[in-house]
């Protein structure tokens, strides 16, 4: 990647972030839309098969019951035959009683009378009187259509005054009457329902004509559209006749009600009859002329609705529509219902995809469902039957599928970058490594194509996250992801594992050097500055490479493990290194694990030892203190130096108990020597702290506890820290150091000048001592760069009020040079090697000067 100016890099970064976010949104949108389309398609098919019909009809009934009741329709009067009437007049009601009833009603001039009682058979006495009453032109009798179950009207009543029983129970579902069969043609002859016949005669006084049209019935300007095959959520209705969806406004009689006895006894207000539609029928439960309606399906209802009352509702429905302008039920077409379902499916999927918090997600979905239910109910109040269950199921099912997809996506893909995670990456590697059969049914042969895995670890990313925040860290990861993608050849696979670790699978590599060139290109791409918060961040990466063997099979996880091993090897060598896996690395790993296993038992078996190396005052030649160093007395390998096991301990949590042990041992031994040798100046013991120890939240309390247990004064304990520890989190480090200083501890920077540049922060740290690294002391005899560096470090320390100790002194010339530079203390093999505790006591007993007489500052001794 070419070098770009800062402003152009910032533009590229902003464009990259915007581009990645846009792609992510579009990708998420495609997923939600795809799942929504699939869900809608399946549910729409199920709906067309009628499988959702029972659920939707129950919803229809619920909304029917919850609509606002209307005022009583005073155009209708129901004369009901009650149980008391049957007890008094018997059953069936005789012809003379019916004739008397009709005569008394006719005396008050009703507009039309509908007889919801089958009178095809005479019930004398009074047959002629009844026949005379039925001859009146405003009397409509009922018939029942239905083949063998048909019940004919009286033969002497003409067809224009016959209305059939228009109740249409949904027998194949729940036997609830929701529809009104208004007209049907049989053998070329039109038959009309009782409600239509009553309405037709009543509306003649309003000069409203009635006519039959191919797709419905017309009363004046009001057209009653036939339901058709699939109205609302009905499916595959019988297309015979003209049907109307009934609109009940209450669970009681829609008009006025009087009993048979009241009419016969003259206990009726004539105004209830005059110019009204009169319906006569039984309401006695014992006759069993009752039916289920949307209202009676309510669990709180125990009684069904009488047939004559249902006829009254259906008649009132027609009158309210024609005279009062009440709207007929309307329905959305199938294509609009499909879009309605799709829209709510998208809502459910989008809510589930966007909202991560489970409580907020539940609230969002419940709110969406309530909005859908409320919308359907508002439409119902406006006579619209908008399907509820199909979109509600679409919302819920799509939400569940998107949630499942999100869960699986999180398991397989990184949510930030969209890259495959480890499991999916390994499948890709497994496919690349899988032997391919050269022909059908033939034995697979090893592929000659070599596959390489490159494992990449970003250096210092944790510090960036902590200092700049995770949002900026995510932006950097997105930029690096895009850069890595541009580096990789086609048919490669890039994956992000955890945090700042990536892996790439590359196939079809002609030479091993091509993978190394690719790794360098990836490093060069990563090294390009990234502007964040008006500063440029330069990243680096360590890369490990592992190749699949050409002559033997290998599993994907084994190849990945090899690449990770090489990556760890590259990290151990410093920043921006590339390592190719070798068999020796595997042996080192095995040895590493064996060392770790043995080291876990070393503390329990008391195999650890503390050695002490003195550091000498270069002014007086006396011992000023000791540095406590750890050794391991291995039962098989003998005395093991820390260089062979400390790195293993630091890679695990073992460094914590080991560090606590040596701190306890050193403080206890130093206090013992103070007691045993009271005549000499108190000595200081210096103990190294690892980075893991320093970040322990209870470190200071633990040190305080050790000092209390051993009785050692804190001023005689010096803690050595590396520069890398100090620079990891400056503000937190300063706070911890000040807590240590409250215990009167001394703080030393070990190997000063070899780590991160801490000069700008050095004055902020409460440091007592700078320790010059042995690499600078080694060549101090030569008046070159190392001599100048040591001189500068000593001058810097003194300027900041610190003393300086030089380690690695091996000759008297080096000691003299350091003394001349006013270095306070020296440490190294020139004075003494690290010694066990018993040897240290011998050393203290036979106290001697550690410098040649000419080098001793007598004034300092005096």
SEGUKOL-205577 format. One line per field, with one value per residue (C-alpha): residue number from 1; residue in one letter; x, y, z. Coordinates in steps of 0.05 Angstrom, whole numbers, always signed. Each point is the difference from the previous one (the first is absolute). Example, Ala and Ser with C-alpha at 12.3 -4.5 7.8 and 13.67 -1.06 7.14 Angstrom:
// residues 2
zapa = 1:2 $
vopa = A:S $
px = +246:+27 $
py = -90:+69 $
pz = +156:-13 $
END
This chain:
// residues 862
zapa = 1:2:3:4:5:6:7:8:9:10:11:12:13:14:15:16:17:18:19:20:21:22:23:24:25:26:27:28:29:30:31:32:33:34:35:36:37:38:39:40:41:42:43:44:45:46:47:48:49:50:51:52:53:54:55:56:57:58:59:60:61:62:63:64:65:66:67:68:69:70:71:72:73:74:75:76:77:78:79:80:81:82:83:84:85:86:87:88:89:90:91:92:93:94:95:96:97:98:99:100:101:102:103:104:105:106:107:108:109:110:111:112:113:114:115:116:117:118:119:120:121:122:123:124:125:126:127:128:129:130:131:132:133:134:135:136:137:138:139:140:141:142:143:144:145:146:147:148:149:150:151:152:153:154:155:156:157:158:159:160:161:162:163:164:165:166:167:168:169:170:171:172:173:174:175:176:177:178:179:180:181:182:183:184:185:186:187:188:189:190:191:192:193:194:195:196:197:198:199:200:201:202:203:204:205:206:207:208:209:210:211:212:213:214:215:216:217:218:219:220:221:222:223:224:225:226:227:228:229:230:231:232:233:234:235:236:237:238:239:240:241:242:243:244:245:246:247:248:249:250:251:252:253:254:255:256:257:258:259:260:261:262:263:264:265:266:267:268:269:270:271:272:273:274:275:276:277:278:279:280:281:282:283:284:285:286:287:288:289:290:291:292:293:294:295:296:297:298:299:300:301:302:303:304:305:306:307:308:309:310:311:312:313:314:315:316:317:318:319:320:321:322:323:324:325:326:327:328:329:330:331:332:333:334:335:336:337:338:339:340:341:342:343:344:345:346:347:348:349:350:351:352:353:354:355:356:357:358:359:360:361:362:363:364:365:366:367:368:369:370:371:372:373:374:375:376:377:378:379:380:381:382:383:384:385:386:387:388:389:390:391:392:393:394:395:396:397:398:399:400:401:402:403:404:405:406:407:408:409:410:411:412:413:414:415:416:417:418:419:420:421:422:423:424:425:426:427:428:429:430:431:432:433:434:435:436:437:438:439:440:441:442:443:444:445:446:447:448:449:450:451:452:453:454:455:456:457:458:459:460:461:462:463:464:465:466:467:468:469:470:471:472:473:474:475:476:477:478:479:480:481:482:483:484:485:486:487:488:489:490:491:492:493:494:495:496:497:498:499:500:501:502:503:504:505:506:507:508:509:510:511:512:513:514:515:516:517:518:519:520:521:522:523:524:525:526:527:528:529:530:531:532:533:534:535:536:537:538:539:540:541:542:543:544:545:546:547:548:549:550:551:552:553:554:555:556:557:558:559:560:561:562:563:564:565:566:567:568:569:570:571:572:573:574:575:576:577:578:579:580:581:582:583:584:585:586:587:588:589:590:591:592:593:594:595:596:597:598:599:600:601:602:603:604:605:606:607:608:609:610:611:612:613:614:615:616:617:618:619:620:621:622:623:624:625:626:627:628:629:630:631:632:633:634:635:636:637:638:639:640:641:642:643:644:645:646:647:648:649:650:651:652:653:654:655:656:657:658:659:660:661:662:663:664:665:666:667:668:669:670:671:672:673:674:675:676:677:678:679:680:681:682:683:684:685:686:687:688:689:690:691:692:693:694:695:696:697:698:699:700:701:702:703:704:705:706:707:708:709:710:711:712:713:714:715:716:717:718:719:720:721:722:723:724:725:726:727:728:729:730:731:732:733:734:735:736:737:738:739:740:741:742:743:744:745:746:747:748:749:750:751:752:753:754:755:756:757:758:759:760:761:762:763:764:765:766:767:768:769:770:771:772:773:774:775:776:777:778:779:780:781:782:783:784:785:786:787:788:789:790:791:792:793:794:795:796:797:798:799:800:801:802:803:804:805:806:807:808:809:810:811:812:813:814:815:816:817:818:819:820:821:822:823:824:825:826:827:828:829:830:831:832:833:834:835:836:837:838:839:840:841:842:843:844:845:846:847:848:849:850:851:852:853:854:855:856:857:858:859:860:861:862 $
vopa = X:X:X:X:X:X:X:X:X:X:X:X:X:X:X:X:X:X:X:X:X:X:X:X:X:X:X:X:X:X:X:X:X:X:X:X:X:X:X:X:X:X:X:X:X:X:X:X:X:X:X:X:X:X:X:X:X:X:X:X:X:X:X:X:X:X:X:X:X:X:X:X:X:X:X:X:X:X:X:X:X:X:X:X:X:X:X:X:X:X:X:X:X:X:X:X:X:X:X:X:X:X:X:X:X:X:X:X:X:X:X:X:X:X:X:X:X:X:X:X:X:X:X:X:X:X:X:X:X:X:X:X:X:X:X:X:X:X:X:X:X:X:X:X:X:X:X:X:X:X:X:X:X:X:X:X:X:X:X:X:X:X:X:X:X:X:X:X:X:X:X:X:X:X:X:X:X:X:X:X:X:X:X:X:X:X:X:X:X:X:X:X:X:X:X:X:X:X:X:X:X:X:X:X:X:X:X:X:X:X:X:X:X:X:X:X:X:X:X:X:X:X:X:X:X:X:X:X:X:X:X:X:X:X:X:X:X:X:X:X:X:X:X:X:X:X:X:X:X:X:X:X:X:X:X:X:X:X:X:X:X:X:X:X:X:X:X:X:X:X:X:X:X:X:X:X:X:X:X:X:X:X:X:X:X:X:X:X:X:X:X:X:X:X:X:X:X:X:X:X:X:X:X:X:X:X:X:X:X:X:X:X:X:X:X:X:X:X:X:X:X:X:X:X:X:X:X:X:X:X:X:X:X:X:X:X:X:X:X:X:X:X:X:X:X:X:X:X:X:X:X:X:X:X:X:X:X:X:X:X:X:X:X:X:X:X:X:X:X:X:X:X:X:X:X:X:X:X:X:X:X:X:X:X:X:X:X:X:X:X:X:X:X:X:X:X:X:X:X:X:X:X:X:X:X:X:X:X:X:X:X:X:X:X:X:X:X:X:X:X:X:X:X:X:X:X:X:X:X:X:X:X:X:X:X:X:X:X:X:X:X:X:X:X:X:X:X:X:X:X:X:X:X:X:X:X:X:X:X:X:X:X:X:X:X:X:X:X:X:X:X:X:X:X:X:X:X:X:X:X:X:X:X:X:X:X:X:X:X:X:X:X:X:X:X:X:X:X:X:X:X:X:X:X:X:X:X:X:X:X:X:X:X:X:X:X:X:X:X:X:X:X:X:X:X:X:X:X:X:X:X:X:X:X:X:X:X:X:X:X:X:X:X:X:X:X:X:X:X:X:X:X:X:X:X:X:X:X:X:X:X:X:X:X:X:X:X:X:X:X:X:X:X:X:X:X:X:X:X:X:X:X:X:X:X:X:X:X:X:X:X:X:X:X:X:X:X:X:X:X:X:X:X:X:X:X:X:X:X:X:X:X:X:X:X:X:X:X:X:X:X:X:X:X:X:X:X:X:X:X:X:X:X:X:X:X:X:X:X:X:X:X:X:X:X:X:X:X:X:X:X:X:X:X:X:X:X:X:X:X:X:X:X:X:X:X:X:X:X:X:X:X:X:X:X:X:X:X:X:X:X:X:X:X:X:X:X:X:X:X:X:X:X:X:X:X:X:X:X:X:X:X:X:X:X:X:X:X:X:X:X:X:X:X:X:X:X:X:X:X:X:X:X:X:X:X:X:X:X:X:X:X:X:X:X:X:X:X:X:X:X:X:X:X:X:X:X:X:X:X:X:X:X:X:X:X:X:X:X:X:X:X:X:X:X:X:X:X:X:X:X:X:X:X:X:X:X:X:X:X:X:X:X:X:X:X:X:X:X:X:X:X:X:X:X:X:X:X:X:X:X:X:X:X:X:X:X:X:X:X:X:X:X:X:X:X:X:X:X:X:X:X:X:X:X:X:X:X:X:X:X:X:X:X:X:X:X:X:X:X:X:X:X:X:X:X:X:X:X:X:X:X:X:X:X:X:X:X:X:X:X:X $
px = +0:+30:+15:-56:-2:-36:-62:-8:+8:-54:-46:+15:-14:-65:-21:+21:-41:-60:+7:+5:-59:-42:+19:-17:-68:-15:+23:-45:-57:+8:-1:-63:-35:+19:-27:-62:-14:+9:-44:-54:+1:-10:-53:-37:-1:-27:-51:-23:-9:-47:+42:-1:-75:-21:+49:-21:-74:+10:+35:-59:-48:+42:-2:-74:-14:+44:-31:-44:-74:-50:-68:-60:-27:-72:-20:+0:-44:+11:-60:+32:-31:+26:-1:-62:-36:+14:-26:-64:-12:+39:+48:-5:-43:-68:-25:-54:+49:+45:-59:-21:+71:+5:-68:+17:+66:-33:-49:+56:+24:+71:+38:+19:-3:+50:-20:+61:-42:-8:-74:+3:-42:-67:-11:-75:-44:-1:+34:-45:+6:+77:-4:-41:+52:+58:-34:+15:+52:+44:+11:+64:+6:+64:+27:+61:+44:+45:-22:-24:-1:-42:-63:-50:-44:-76:-18:-51:+51:+31:+77:+6:-24:+47:+68:+48:+36:+64:+43:+68:+37:+74:-11:+71:+31:-42:-74:-1:-47:+41:-31:-67:-21:-41:-21:+9:-23:-30:-22:+2:-44:+26:-14:+11:+14:-50:+41:+2:-74:-18:+49:-26:-72:+19:+43:-56:-29:+66:-6:+63:+0:+31:+37:+46:+66:+54:+46:-49:-66:-20:-48:-6:+70:+27:+36:+11:+62:+3:+54:+33:+46:+50:-25:+41:+31:-53:+27:-36:-71:-58:-13:-74:-45:+14:+32:+8:+44:-46:+15:-28:+0:-23:-16:-74:-61:+18:-70:-59:-25:-68:-26:-55:-43:+7:-27:-57:-19:+3:+56:+38:+10:-26:+58:+47:-35:-23:+44:+50:+32:-29:+38:-36:+40:+18:+50:-13:+64:-40:-17:+75:-7:+63:+68:+71:+19:+63:-33:-22:+70:+21:+17:-43:-61:-38:-59:+1:-38:-70:-9:-54:+48:+55:-50:-15:+74:+9:-62:+24:+68:-32:-43:+59:+41:-54:-33:+52:+62:+35:+60:+2:+61:+58:+60:+70:+19:+47:+60:-11:-6:+66:+34:-34:+30:+68:+1:-12:+50:+52:-20:+11:+66:+26:-19:+34:+63:+8:-16:+51:-26:-48:-48:-2:-9:-59:-30:+11:-33:-58:-9:+1:-51:-45:+7:-21:-60:-20:+4:-42:-52:-4:-10:-55:-35:-1:-30:+67:+18:+76:+31:+34:+30:+40:+39:+5:+30:+44:+26:+12:+29:+46:+23:+16:+36:+40:+18:+22:+40:+32:+19:+30:+32:+34:+25:+27:+16:+31:-54:+46:+37:-46:+59:-8:+18:+45:-49:-22:+72:+22:-55:+28:+70:-27:-31:+64:+39:-50:+25:-40:-23:+26:-61:-66:+6:+75:+47:+16:+71:+40:-6:+64:-23:+34:-41:+29:-29:+26:-16:+6:+3:-4:+51:-22:-74:-21:+34:-36:-67:+13:+26:-43:-62:-32:-37:+65:+29:-57:+12:+72:-19:-48:+54:+50:-51:-10:+74:+12:-55:+33:+66:-28:-6:-67:-30:+36:-35:+11:-24:+0:+6:-1:+21:+59:+14:-13:+13:+2:-4:+35:+3:+33:+68:+54:+57:+8:+31:-67:-31:+57:-8:-74:+14:+47:-53:-50:+49:+13:-74:-11:+59:-33:-21:-72:-23:-42:-19:+50:+57:+29:+0:+51:-15:+46:-11:+36:-16:+9:-5:-13:-2:-38:+48:+2:+12:-46:-70:-11:-61:-24:+6:+70:+21:-30:+35:+66:-13:-17:+63:+40:-37:+17:+72:-2:-30:+55:+52:-32:-44:-13:+33:-19:+13:-12:-19:+54:+0:+48:-55:-44:+55:+7:-75:+2:+58:-39:-60:+44:+34:-68:-25:+63:-2:-70:+27:+64:-34:-36:+64:+41:+48:+8:+61:+18:+70:+28:+49:+31:+3:+58:+8:+51:+19:+14:+10:-50:-61:-61:-51:-19:-43:-43:+2:-39:+28:-34:+29:-29:+1:+25:+34:+34:+4:-40:+13:-59:+11:-26:-65:-19:-27:-43:-25:-16:-40:-44:-27:+58:+40:-49:+12:+74:+7:-37:+45:+66:-25:-18:+67:+42:-34:+4:+74:+18:-34:+37:+67:-17:-11:+61:+48:-24:+68:+1:-40:-68:+0:-51:-31:-21:-56:-23:-74:-29:-53:-53:+17:-3:-70:-28:-53:+22:+75:+11:-42:+39:+67:-26:-20:+69:+35:-45:+13:+75:+10:+43:-2:-25:+60:+44:-42:+14:-47:+29:-46:+15:-16:-52:-40:+2:-24:-57:-51:+35:-56:-15:+75:+11:-58:+28:+70:-25:-36:+66:+36:-49:+32:+68:+23:+55:-15:+52:-5:+36:+39:-11:+9:-17:-76:-54:+19:-23:+40:-61:-33:+61:-7:-72:+19:+22:+64:+61:+49:+19:+34:+47:-6:+60:+0:+24:+50:+33:+34:+9:+76:-4:-14:-58:-75:-10:+45:-41:-66:+22:+25:-66:-41:+40:-6:-75:-10:+38:-38:-66:+25:+11:+60:+28:+23:+37:-7:+45:+67:+53:+66:+33:+7:-76:-8:+50:-34:-67:+28:+31:-69:-27:-42:-21:-4:+27:-21:+31:+46:+59:-27:-37:-45:-71:+9:-45:-21:+52:+57:-27:+6:+73:+10:-29:+41:+66:-17:+52:+11:-24:+42:+76:+28:+15:-73:-29:-26:+28:-42:-63:+23:+15 $
py = +0:+68:+53:+51:+69:+6:+35:-51:-57:+32:+4:-73:-20:+37:-28:-70:+5:+27:-52:-58:+25:+8:-70:-28:+34:-24:-70:+0:+27:-56:-52:+29:+8:-71:-31:+45:-21:-73:+4:+39:-49:-60:+33:+26:-71:-26:+56:-18:-72:+25:-26:+68:+9:-24:+48:+59:-13:-1:+68:+24:-21:+35:+65:-8:-6:+61:+49:+55:-21:+42:+24:-46:-3:+25:-24:-72:-37:-72:-39:-57:-66:-12:-61:+29:+6:-72:-21:+38:-13:-65:-18:+5:+62:-15:+35:+37:+31:+21:+28:+40:+25:+24:+33:+38:+23:+21:+41:+49:+7:-30:+10:-73:-63:-56:-68:-39:-62:-56:-9:-50:-46:+22:-1:+6:+28:+66:-22:+42:+61:-6:-9:+63:+38:-26:+26:+71:+32:+25:-69:-38:-74:-40:-59:-43:-17:-60:-59:-57:+44:+53:+27:+30:+60:-6:-17:+56:+55:+28:-1:+76:-5:-56:+10:-56:-11:+39:-23:-26:-35:-14:-75:-19:+46:+15:+6:+75:+42:+57:+3:+15:-37:+54:-33:-65:-24:-70:-29:+69:+30:+53:-14:+56:-4:+19:+62:+22:-10:+39:+56:+2:+12:+48:+42:+7:+55:+37:-9:-43:-51:-69:-37:-59:+10:-51:+15:+22:+32:+72:+40:+67:+31:-51:-59:-63:-32:-76:-25:-41:-59:+28:+61:+22:-64:-46:-50:-40:+21:-33:+48:-18:+59:+71:+4:+58:+3:+13:+58:-11:+61:-34:-67:+15:+15:+58:+31:-4:-66:-25:-69:-39:+4:+76:+7:-48:+34:+69:+22:+35:+73:+8:+46:-59:-33:+56:+6:-50:-64:-56:-66:-58:-59:-42:+22:-58:-41:-65:+6:+1:+52:+34:+11:+24:+70:+41:+26:-67:-28:+45:-46:+44:-18:-63:+7:-2:+50:-17:-7:+54:+49:-16:+14:+66:+18:-17:+40:+59:-4:+9:+59:+34:-6:+26:+53:+20:-4:-52:-27:-72:-42:+11:-44:+9:-42:-58:+38:+56:-50:-30:+68:+12:-65:+16:+69:-27:-56:+54:+38:-62:-17:+72:+9:-66:+17:+71:-9:-41:+8:-58:+42:+55:-52:-31:+69:+18:-64:+5:+73:-20:-54:+48:+50:-53:-22:+72:+15:-61:+19:+73:-26:-46:+59:+29:-65:-25:-72:+5:-68:-2:-68:-8:+65:-13:-69:+32:+50:-53:-54:+49:+27:-70:-18:+64:-11:-71:+27:+53:-52:-46:+60:+19:-71:-2:+73:+60:+51:+59:-17:-53:-48:-74:-22:-57:-58:+22:+17:-71:-28:+41:-26:-71:+5:+28:-58:-54:-51:+4:-63:+0:-36:-26:-60:+3:+7:+71:+23:+52:+69:+29:+71:+28:+37:+51:+32:+68:+19:+73:+36:+76:+30:+50:-4:-9:+65:+36:-27:+23:+69:+19:-41:-61:+40:+25:-69:-29:+52:-21:-73:+16:+37:-56:-51:+37:+7:-73:-19:+41:-36:-71:-35:-26:-63:+15:+2:+54:-11:+38:-42:+41:+72:+17:-68:-17:-61:-9:-64:+4:-56:-10:+25:-18:+13:+9:+68:+24:-7:+38:+55:+2:+6:+58:+34:-9:+31:+59:+11:-1:+46:+57:+56:+3:+69:-2:+61:+46:-48:-55:-71:-47:-73:-59:-75:-65:-55:-75:-44:-75:-40:-64:-58:-24:-73:-13:+19:+51:+23:+71:+13:-28:+45:+60:-19:-2:+70:+26:-31:+37:+64:-5:-12:+63:+40:-24:+30:+69:+42:-12:-68:-57:-72:-64:-61:-54:-66:+29:+48:-59:-30:+67:+1:-69:+21:+62:-41:-48:+58:+29:-67:-9:+72:-8:-52:+39:+45:-58:-42:+60:-6:+76:+34:+72:+24:+68:+43:+58:+71:+42:+73:+25:+55:-42:-70:-28:-44:+44:-55:-61:-16:-61:-48:-64:-68:-67:-63:-49:-73:-24:+59:+30:+75:+35:+74:+47:+12:-70:+3:+72:+11:-62:+26:+68:-33:-32:+21:-35:+65:+26:-53:-4:+76:-1:-56:+34:+67:-36:-37:+62:+44:-55:-13:+74:+11:-60:+29:+67:-35:-45:+56:+61:+34:+14:+49:-29:-33:+8:-59:+10:-43:+0:+6:-28:+35:-49:+10:+75:-1:-41:+43:-23:+7:+58:-33:-65:+37:+35:-68:-30:+59:-8:-75:+5:+64:+31:+76:+20:+46:-62:-32:+23:-22:-3:+15:+0:+59:-40:-8:+74:+19:-50:+45:+63:+29:-67:-13:+67:-13:-68:+27:+54:-53:-37:+62:+6:-65:+35:-48:+16:-4:-16:-1:-63:-2:+74:+23:-66:+3:+49:+73:+24:+64:+45:-35:-14:+62:-20:-67:-2:-38:-7:-37:-9:-65:+3:-62:-46:+9:+72:-17:-54:+49:+58:-6:+25:+74:-10:+0:-46:+45:+61:-36:-21:+70:+29:-49:+16:+75:-7:-41:+50:+58:-33:-15:-75:-44:-46:-72:-34:-75:-48:+26:-52:+39:+50:+48:+0:+13:+57:+32:-3:+29:+57:+14:+5:-63:-18:-76:-58:-72:-57:-61:+45:+5:-66:-49:-12:-39:-44:+28:-38:+27:+70:-7:-21:+61:+46:-32:+13:+70:+28:+57:-18:+51:+6:+46:+54:+2:+8:+68:+6:+62:-40:-54:+51 $
pz = +0:-19:+51:+5:+32:+67:-27:-55:+50:+44:-60:-17:+72:+3:-68:+22:+64:-37:-55:+50:+40:-63:-23:+68:+0:-71:+19:+62:-42:-50:+55:+32:-68:-21:+64:-4:-72:+16:+62:-37:-58:+45:+43:-61:-28:+66:+1:-70:+21:+55:+58:+34:-10:+70:+34:-42:+10:+75:-7:-42:+55:+53:-38:-14:+74:+16:-49:+29:+4:-38:+21:-7:-71:+12:-70:+23:+50:+19:+25:+38:+20:+70:+45:+35:-67:-15:+68:-12:-73:-12:-56:-57:+5:-30:-63:+36:+50:-58:-38:+61:+9:-72:+3:+63:-31:-66:+39:+17:-73:-1:-65:-6:+42:-5:+27:+22:+12:-50:-16:-58:+44:+28:+75:+9:+23:-37:-64:-45:+44:-4:-75:-5:+41:-41:-62:+21:-47:+57:+31:-16:+18:+6:-37:+9:-59:-1:-42:+42:+62:-34:+33:-49:+15:-2:-71:-5:+15:-63:-9:+4:+73:+19:+31:+14:+65:-15:+59:-23:+57:-13:+9:-21:+53:+62:-23:+15:-43:-29:-70:-30:-63:-35:-65:-38:-68:-3:-67:-29:+53:+49:+73:+51:+74:+53:+17:-73:-10:+63:-18:-73:+21:+56:-47:-52:+44:-11:-76:+1:-55:+7:-54:-10:-36:-21:+58:+54:+20:-5:+43:-34:+0:+50:-29:+40:-30:+3:+46:-53:+13:+51:+38:+60:+28:-29:-50:-54:+17:-37:-57:-7:+13:+24:+69:+49:+61:+59:+46:+69:+45:+64:+31:+10:-43:-46:+6:+46:+29:+24:+15:-34:+63:+3:-71:+11:+65:-32:+45:-57:-16:-72:-17:+8:-58:-46:-63:+27:-22:+43:+8:+33:+26:+59:+52:+47:+12:+3:-74:-16:-54:+25:-32:+16:-22:+13:+63:+28:-10:+57:+60:+44:-42:+18:-49:-75:-43:-24:-75:-3:+36:-51:-56:+34:+2:-74:-18:+42:-34:-68:+24:+34:-63:-47:+43:+51:-43:+42:-36:-24:+18:-47:-12:-28:-61:+6:-29:+50:+57:-23:+4:+68:+26:-30:+31:+70:-12:-17:+63:+44:-33:+3:+73:+18:-40:+26:+74:+40:+70:+15:+42:-53:-54:+36:+10:-74:-25:+48:-20:-74:+12:+38:-57:-50:+43:+11:-74:-18:+52:-24:-71:+26:+32:-70:-27:-25:+10:-3:+16:+69:+11:-65:+11:+75:-14:-53:+51:+53:-45:-37:+67:+24:-64:+0:+73:-17:-59:+44:+51:-53:-33:+65:+7:-71:-17:+34:+11:-9:-64:-29:-6:+14:+71:+18:-10:-69:-19:+19:-45:-57:+14:+6:-69:-29:+30:-17:-51:-64:-38:-71:-25:+26:+47:-2:+59:+19:-11:+38:-30:-29:+16:+62:+51:+47:+62:+22:+72:+17:+67:+5:+47:+53:-18:+72:+20:-57:+24:+71:-19:-60:+16:-31:-53:-30:+8:-40:-55:-4:-5:-57:-37:+10:-22:-65:-11:+12:-49:-54:+12:-5:-67:-26:+31:+66:+67:+52:+71:+65:+63:+63:+14:-44:-30:-73:-43:-75:-41:-67:-52:-67:+22:-50:+48:+75:-11:-28:+69:+32:-53:+15:+75:-13:-44:+57:+49:-47:-7:+75:+12:-39:+49:+24:+22:+64:+41:-36:+9:-44:+27:-29:+10:-8:-1:+13:-50:+4:-62:-5:-64:-12:-13:-72:+16:+60:+22:+55:+37:-3:+75:+0:-57:+36:+64:-37:-28:+69:+28:-54:+17:+74:-20:-43:+58:+47:-48:+3:-45:-74:-4:-47:+18:-39:+40:+8:+36:+52:+20:+16:+43:+35:+12:+30:+44:+19:+22:+38:+36:+17:+27:+43:+23:+28:+48:+17:+51:+33:+4:+24:-59:-8:+29:+13:-18:+17:-40:+38:-27:+24:+17:-50:+49:+62:-28:+50:-14:-5:-12:-40:-60:+13:-58:-9:-18:-10:+30:-49:+24:-67:-34:+61:+11:-55:-15:-4:-74:-13:+40:+16:-71:+9:+67:-31:-56:+53:+68:+35:+3:+52:+55:-18:+7:+66:+26:-17:+29:+65:+2:-15:+52:+53:-13:-1:+67:+27:-22:+30:+66:-5:-20:+40:-1:-74:-42:-20:-67:-56:-37:-72:-31:-72:-15:-65:-40:+21:+74:-7:-30:+58:+35:+70:-11:+48:+54:-9:+7:+63:+28:-14:+34:+60:+4:-8:+40:-55:-5:-69:-13:-5:-56:-71:-57:-70:-59:-74:-45:-37:+65:+13:-69:-4:+34:+25:+43:+34:+10:+33:+48:+19:+10:+47:+40:+6:+22:+58:+25:-4:-55:-49:-75:-53:-76:-25:-66:-10:-72:-33:+1:-21:+0:+69:+4:-8:+59:+43:+43:+16:+30:+73:-17:+46:-44:-73:-17:-60:-43:-7:-76:+10:+56:-42:-47:+47:-4:-71:-4:-48:-2:+60:+43:-21:+14:+70:+15:-24:+42:+63:-12:-13:+63:+43:-31:+20:+70:-12:+14:-54:+2:-56:-11:-38:+27:-15:+3:+46:-59:-8:+74:-3:-61:+35:+65:-40:-30:+71:-5:+71:-3:-41:-8:-39:-1:+15:+71:+8:-35:+27:+65:+42:+68:+40:-44:+9:+76:-8:-44:+53:+55:-36:-23:-48:-48:-70:-37:-9:+54:-51:-20:+70:+20:+71:+15:-15:+49:+54 $
END
